[in-house]
Amino acid sequence: MNNQAESRVSTESSIAPEQVVEYLRQHPDFLARHPDLLADLDIPHAPEGAVSLVERQVRTLRERNQALESRLAELLQVARENETLVARLHQLGIRLLGSLPLSQTLEKVYASLRDGYDAEAVTLLLFDAGQAGEREGPAHYVDPNDVAWAPWLPRLLANGRPRCGEFDAERLERLFGASAGKIASAALVPLLAPEPVGLLAIGSHQRERFTPSMGTDFLARIGELVGTAVFVRRRQEQ
C-alpha cells in the first residue's frame, strides 16, 4: 500500500459517523455545493416504490410542518380558553365590588360559578365554629377543626392551593350531599383573605374536567377574590 492510500485509510478510520452527521447538519448546503458526490453515495432502496433523497427530505419537512401546525393550533386553543377565563374572572371581580350584604354577595358568587364555569355542583363553606350548622345565603358555616372534616381539610388549608381530581365517596358526600353520586371530578379551592375564611368546591360530571395535572392559577385567583369579599363583608356586618 502506498503512502497516499495509507493516509486515506488512516483518515477514514479516525472520523466517526457522528462527526459526519454533525458536519452535514452544520453545512446543509454541502450536497448542493458538491453535486458530483451524489453519484458516489449509496442510498439503498427497493427496486419498486423507491424515493429519491429529495423526496425523502420533502416528506420529512412536510411531517415537521404538520407537527408544528398541530402544536400552533393547540396553543391558539389554550390562548382562547385563557382569554375566556380572564373575562369570567373580571366579571366576577366586578360583581364582588358592590356593597351588598354577605348573603347576596354569596348568591352572586354562586350564580357566577354555576352559569359562567359550567359547574354541575357548587358548594360554599364558611369557617366559623360558633355558627357551624347555620347558613348564609347559599353557603354553609362549618368548623374546619371538627372531626367530621379531619384530617384532609386542615391539610388542604395549610397548603393554601386549589386541589383538583377525583375524590373518595365520603368526601364527595360531605361536600356535595345528594349530588355526590354524580360527581366524577372536583376542584377544592381555599378562600383566602389572606388566612382561610372558607372553601369553594366545584363538582363536574366529567372525569376529565378537573385533573391533578391541570393548572390552578385561575382557581387560586377566584379563591382570593371570593375570600377577600367574604372577609370584608363579615367585618362590615359585625
N, C-alpha and C positions, 0 to 999 in steps of 0.2 A: 504493500500500500504506500503510495507516495505521500509526501508531506501535506499537499493540498487536501487529499482525501481524509488523511488522519485528522487534520484541523477541522474539517466539516463534521466528522463523526463526533469529535470532542465537543463541538459547539452544540450539536443537536442533543447530545446526552445531558448537557448542562442546563437546557431550557425545559422547564416543567410545563405541562399542558396548561396549568392555571395561569402561568405568565403569558402564554399566547392569548388566552381568552381575555385576560385583563388588558393586554395591549390593544386588541381589536375593539374592546369596549371604549378605550380612551381615544381610539382612532377609527371611528365608524365609517370614514370615507376611504379606508385603506384599500378595499377591493375596487373602488371607483378609480383610485389613482394607479392601481396595478391590475387592469382588466385581464391582462395575459395570465395572471395567476389562476383565474377561474378555470382555465383549461387544464391546469395541473391538479386541481382539487378533486378528491374522490368523495362524492356525495352519494352514498348508497340509496337506492330506491328500487321499488318493484318495477318489473317491465311494464305493467299496466297501472294506470292511476297515479303515476309519478307526478310530483310537483317540483317546480324549479325553486332555486334559492330565493328568488324574488317573490314568488307566490307564497312561500313559507313566511317570509318577512311580512308581507301584506296581511296574511292570516293572523300572525302574532299581533301586529299593530291593531287590527280590527278587534281582536279579542280584548286587548288592553283598553281600547276606546270604549267598548261596550261596558267593561267593568267600571271605568271612570264615569260614564253616563249614569250607570246604576247608582254609584255612590253619590253623585251630584243630586240625583232625584231623591235619595234618602235624606240628604242634608237639607234640601228645599222643603221636604215634608216636615222635618223636625223644626225648621225655622217657622213654617206656617203654624204648627201646633204651639210653639212657644209664643208666637205673636197673639194667638187666641187666648192663651193662659194669662199673658200680661194684661190684655184688655179686661178679662174677667176679674183679675186681681185689682185692677184700677177701679172697676165699678164697685167691687166690694169695699174698697177703701173709702170711696165717696159715700156709700151708704152708712158707713160707720162714723162719719164726721159729724152727723147731726147731734142734737141734744135730746134725743128720745129717751124714755125710761129704759132700764136694762132689759125688761121683758120684751119690749117692742124692738130693741136693738137685736136681741137674740132671734126674734121672729124673722128679721131681715136677713140675718146670717143664715138661718135655716133655709129660707126660701132661695137665697142665692146659691147655696150648695146643692140643693135638690134640682133646681132648674138650670143653673149655669154649668154645673160639673157633671150632669147626667148621673147622679148618685141614686142608687135604688134604696139606700137606707142611710140616714144621718142621725147620729146621737151626740148630744151636747151634755157634758158633765161639768158641773161647777164644784170646786172644792170648798167645803165648809162643814166641819164636824158638827157645829151647833145647829145647822139647818139640814143635816142629812135626812133624806127621805122626802123633802119638800121639793116643789117645782118653781121654776122661774121662766114663764113662757114655755118654750119647747125644751128647756134644759132641766136637768135633774141635779139636785145637790147630793153629794156623796162625801164620805170621809175616806180620803185616799189611804189612810193607815188602817182602815178596818180590815179584819181578817178576810172578808169576802173579796177584797181586791188584791190581797197579798198573794204571792210575792212579786208578781210581774209588773203591777202598776208603779210601785216605787222605783223599780229599776228603770222603767221607761222614762219616768220623770227625771231621774238623776242623769240620764243620758241627754235629755233635752232635745233629741232629734226625732222626727217622724219615723215610724216603722211601718213597712208595707209587706204584705204577703198573705199567706194562709194561716189561720189560727185555729186552735182546738175548739171543739163544740162548746165546752164550758165557758170559755172566754167570750165566744161569739154570743152565747145566750145572755151572758151578763151585760154585754154591750148593746145588743140589738133586740133582745126579748123574743117576741113571737116571730120576728122576721129572720132570726138567726139561721134557720134551716136552709134558707135560700142564698145565704151569703157565701160566695166562693172565695173571695179575697177582700181585704180591707186595708185601710190606711188609718193608723192611730197617730194623732197629731197633738202634742202637748200645747196648751195655750199658755204662752209665756208673757210676763209683764214686769220685770224680767223673770221673777220666780213663777213657777207653775200656778195658775189660777183655775185650771180646768183641763178637760180633754175633749178633743173632737174625734169622733170615729165615723169614717165614711165607708160604707159597705157596697160591694158590687156583686151581681150575679155571675160575672165573668171571672174566671180564674186568672186570666192574663191581664186584667185591668190594673191590679196592684201587685207588683212583684218585688222581691227583696233587692233586685238589681236596678230598679228604676231610680231616677233622680228624685230627690225630695226637697229641692230648694224652694219650689213654688209652694209646696205644702208647709214648709217651715215659715215662709212669709205670711201665709194665711194664719198660722198659729200665733205669730207675733201680732198681727193686726187685730185679730179677734181677742186675743189675750189682753192687749193694751186697752181695747174698748171696754171689756168687762171690768178690768181693774179701775179705770177712770169712772165708769158709771156707778160702780159699787161705792167708791169713795164719795161721789157726789150725793148718793142716796142715804149715806149713813147719818 
